[in-house]
């Protein structure tokens, strides 16, 4: 259980960091929460890893295609994250 708790904590930390980075990038581009912009999160399975993909979304406006953060965990318990500004 200790290893699983450590992995869960690390994954949660990476997700928090990715959300903060994405929010800063969104704000810098004028995609502000008070104007209706949110962060959409979706899961996808790619081979032996699972990815949490975070992107800006608005109910009426198109989102930029080149702005996202991905936090992934692989079957062998490696956690990684990366963001594309």
Buried (B, 14 or more C-beta within 10 A) or exposed (E): EEEEEEBEEBBEEBBEBBBEBBBEBBEEEEBEEEEEBBBEBEEEEEEEBBBBBBBBBEEEEEBEEEBBBBBBBBEEEEBEBEBEE
